[in-house]
Amino acid sequence: MAQAAFAPEPTPQHTEPSFDTLSRYRSAWTARAALDLLPENNGPRVEVLRGCVVVTPSPDFDRRTVLRELGYLLRQAVRRVDLWLYHEVNVVSGDDLFIPDIAVLKVPGGGRTTMDVAHAVLLGEIVSLGDRRKGVIDRPREYAAVGVPFFLRVDLRNRVPTIALFELSDGEYRPLAAAAAGSTFAMREPFEFSIDPAELLDEEEPAEGEG
């Protein structure tokens, strides 16, 4: 994960969104500036926090697998209670731009580029070895600070998936439910859902010497 912060100066004029802007832009970054000046992409995740651009590489195969499997199952659960689920979408909180792995929203996102964080019921992160601080410390703290009612974390340490659900209480997240692979994770709020976390990963591991 890389960060870049710059002293405020007049915003330069650009015609086409480009990642070259990251090296030329001299103002403090905002969500609006990033959305206007940087191109949409299917590669690195580009977020904005406290005036800094945060660039995260594309996720590994395990994280993509969990996102696919969990997203499919969660979507069915949230639609039963008239909520909406999306993967890796733009969630804006003031000048900050979050791109959570999972976003459960009160309203549909059809036709939108961004969603205000006030519409978020639950935000979720999939934690792997390379970004443990982000998923375990930083994002829960940031989501709690802006009032997101629930936080879901899937931890892939040692390829043994663990799911934990937290509810916001007095400005901090308190654990509601948790389970590791081989047991049942069950939640009742903000919607009912249950799963054995072991179901989220493809079983094969690379043979010795393979990438």
ABEGO torsion letter per residue (X at the ends): XBBBBBBBBBBBBBABBBAAAAAABABBBBAAAAAAABBBBABBBBBBBGGBBBBBBBBBAAAAAAAAAAAAAAAAAAAAAGBBBBBGBBBBBEABBBBBABBBBABBABGBABBBAAABABBBBBBBAAAAAAAAAAAAAAAAAAGBABBBBBBABGGBBBBBBBBBBGGBBBBABBBBBGBBBBBAOABBBBBBAAAABBABBBBBGBX
